[in-house]
Amino acid sequence: MKKLAFRCAAALLLLAAQLATAATPNAMVEAVQMPAWVERGALTIPLAPGMELRNQDRLHTGANSKLLLKMGEGSLVRLGGNATLVLEQMAEGKDRVFDAAMKVLRGAFRFTTGVLQAHRRRNISITIDTVTAGIRGTDVWGKAAADKDIVCLIEGSIEVRRGQAQPFQMDQAMSFYVAPKGAPALPVAPVAPKQLRVWSAETQIAPGAGAAWRGGKWKVIAASADTRAEALKLNDALRAAGYAAEIRQLMRANKRVYEVRLTQLPSKVDAEALAASIRGRMGVTEPRVSM
């Protein structure tokens, strides 16, 4: 009887683990400092926390925007402003090896693996315009700039290849590689802590900067309208500009009201920062902050 109970419990645990794995998306938006959007086929959709991402999604950020993604095996991908990232392929393969190929067409990115995910098996390659990095490291920063491509190894190791050239290994922490456009690559060199702080700030979402995070409780009410048509006009303008607005219907004093909202802000400070950034733009006049 005890053996049967043990087997049943083991089977239930295995089933729960399998269901949890199956339910985990290959990539999800964890946080976004708007405007940011995804091109998916013929559609252009504003990015919002909790949005599941798919193969061939093309992600874009605006001039002062940032994006934080959580990959299926737990690693984090950060994207800086004026950036474009293509999620070419993501899948969990045989023996739970997470396979992914991403391409940074422009802008800065950072790939980070936490302590708990460091030993998770993965096969990830990130192409920074002309340079491809096979990720074996736990912390890598890179940028596809107009005049050069940069790869900075903060921790771990990566295999680097430029175009059709022979790949080489970078395994010295706090080192970087620069490939100028139309010129020979520079030798790998140590990166100064001051320079790394500057680069890191390009991809890091700062507290209070107005970013929406998964689970955030605060919101910005862009406007209240008496008719759905009025609300839709503003909602469409915000979404077309890369802001994940939504419409909420309410009853006030026995009257139907339509609110256009931006949600999932983690704090009042973030909500106020977002409200200030859209005030006087896209038809928004007096946005309000609310819990």
N, C-alpha and C positions, 0 to 999 in steps of 0.2 A: 504493500500500500504506500509506504514511504517512497519507494522507488518510482511508483507511478506518479505520485504528487510532484516529485523532483523533476521528472521528465516533462510533465505538463507545464511546470513553472519555467523550465528551460526553454520549452517550445514557445511559450508566450513572450518571454524576453527576446528571443530571436525574431519573432514576428514583429514585435514592437520596434526593434532596431531596424528591420527591413522597411517597415512603414515609414519610420522617421527619415531614413535615407532616401526613400522614394519621394517623400514630400519636400525634401530640401531642393530649392531651385539651384540651377547652376550659377546664377548670379542675381543679386538683388540690390536695389538702391537702399543704402543705409541712411544717407544724408545728402542734401543738395542745397547749395547756396544758389538760388535762382538769379537769372534765367538759365535753364538748361533743358535740353530736349533730346529725343531719340527719333531717328529716321528708321522706320520699320516698313519696308516695302514702299508703298505709295503714301504712307501715313507719316505725319510729323506730330509727335505726342510730347507734351511737357513731362519732364521727369519729376517723380514724387517719391518720398520715402515709402518703402514697402513694395515698389513696383518690381515685378519679376522681369528679368531680361532674357533675351533669346539669342541664338546664333544668328549672325549677320546684322545684329542691331548696330547702328552707327550713332554714337553718343556725341553730343556737342555741348560745350559750355560757353556762356557769354563772357564779355570782357572782364568782369569782376566776379566771376562765378567759380564755384568749386563743386566737386562731386566725390562722394565716397561710396564705393561698391563693396559688398561682401560676396566673395566667391563661394562656390559650393563646398570647398574643402576647408573654409574658414579663413583664408587669407583675405587681406584688404587691398583694394586698388583705389588710389586717390588720383584725381584729375584736376589740374589747375585751370585758370581762365583761358579763354580763346583756344580751347583744345578740341581735338576730334579723336575719338577712340573707336575702333571697329572690333567688335567681339566676333571674330571669324569662326571660332569653333570652341565649344565647351561641352564636355561629357565626362561622366564617370565610367571608366573602362573596366577591363578585366582586373580582378583582385583589388578593386576599389581604388585604382590609380586615377587621379583626376587629371584629365587632359584638357588643355586650353591653348588657343593661339589668339593673340591680340595684336592689333596694329595701331600704333600711335601715329596719326598722320600729321598732327601739329600739336604743340603745347607740351606741358610738363605732366609727368605721371610719377607715382610712387607705388611700389609693390611691397607689402609687408606681411610677414607671417609671424603670428604670435607664438609664445612659448608652447602653448598646448597643441598648436598645429605644426610645429617645426618638424616633427617626425612623420607627418602624414605624407604618403607617397603621392607625388605629383609630377606631371610632365608639362611644363608651361613655357611657352616662348612668347616674347614680346618684341615686335619689330618697331624700332623707332626710326621711321622713314627709311633710311638706308642701312641701318645697323640692327641686327637681330641678337637678342640676348636670351639664351636658354637658361631659365631660372632654376638654379640649385640653391641660391642664396635665400636669406630670410629678410633682407631689406635692401631694395634696389630703387634708385631714383634715376630718371632719364628725361630727356627733352628733345623734341623735334623742333628746332628753331629754323629761321629762314636761312641762316648762313652756316649752320653746323648741327650735328647730332651729338648728344652727350649721354653717356652712361656712367653712373656713379654707383659703385658697390659700397654700401654702408656696412653690411655684415653678410657673411656666408661666402658663396662662390657662384659665378656665372660663366657660361661659355659664350663668347662674343664672336660674331662674324659680320664683316662688312661686305655687302654684295656677294660676289662669288669667291672672295678671298678665303684663304685657309682660316678656320676658326682657331681661337686661342682661349686660354683659361684665365679668368680674373679671380684670384682667391685671396687677395690682400685687402682686408677691410679698410675703409676710408681711402679708397683710390678711385680715380676716374679716367675715362677714355673719351677723347674728342675726335670726331671725324668731320673736318670742315668740308663744305660742299665744293666739289670740283678740285680738291687738293688732297694730298696724302694725309692719313691719320696721324695724330700726334702720339707720342709714347704714353703709356699708362703712367700716371703721376699721383702722388698723395694729394688728397683734398684737404684744404685748411678748414678747421672747425667753423670759422666765420663764414666762409663760402657755403658750407653745407647748411648753415642756419638760413642763409638767404634763399638757397634752393628749396629747402624744406618748407619755408613759408609760402612758396608758390603753390603748393598742393595741400597744405594743412588748413582745415576749416577752423577759424578762430572763434572762441566763445563770444557770444554777443554780436556776431557779425550779421545775424539775420538768416541763418540757415535753418531749414526744416530737417528734423531728425525723426526716425521711426520711433513712435511712442510719445512724441511731443504733445503736450496738452493745450498749449496756447494757440491762438488764431488771430488773423488779421481780417477784419470785415472791410473789404474794399469799398462796398456801397450797399445800401438797401434800396430796393426798387418796388414800386407798386404793381408792376406788371412783369410777367415772365419774359416778355419780349425785351424790355429794358435791361433786365438782368442778363439775358443771353447775349446782348450786344457787348456789355462790359466783360462778361465771362469769356466770350470768344476773343476779344481784344487782348486780354491777359494771357490766355492760352496760346494765342498766335505768337506772342512775344516770349514764350518759354516759361510762363508762370503757371503752376498747376492749380488753377482756380476751380472752384466747384460752387454749385448753387444749392442753397438750403431754403426750403419753403417753411414759413412760420406763420402763426396766427397771433396778432397783436390787437387787443381791443376789438375782437370780432372781425378783424380785417386781415386778409392774406398779404403777407410781405415776403419778398424774395431777397435773400442775402447772398452776395457774392463773396466767397471766403478763400483765404489761403490758410491752410491748417498745418498741424504737427510741428509748431514752433516749441522748442524745449523750455523757453523762459520768457518772461515779460520783456526783458532787455532785447532778446532776439526778435520778438514780435514787433517791438517799437522800431528796431533797426530796419526790418523789412517794410513796415508801414512808411517810414521816412523815405525809403528808396523808391517807392512807387507813387508817392504823393505828387500830384501834378502831371502824371504820365499815364498814357493809355486810357484816359477818361476817368482816372481816379482823382477825386478832389480832396475828400476828408476821410481817409481810412481810420478805423477804430481798432483798438486792441482789446481782446477779451480772453478769458480763460475758457 
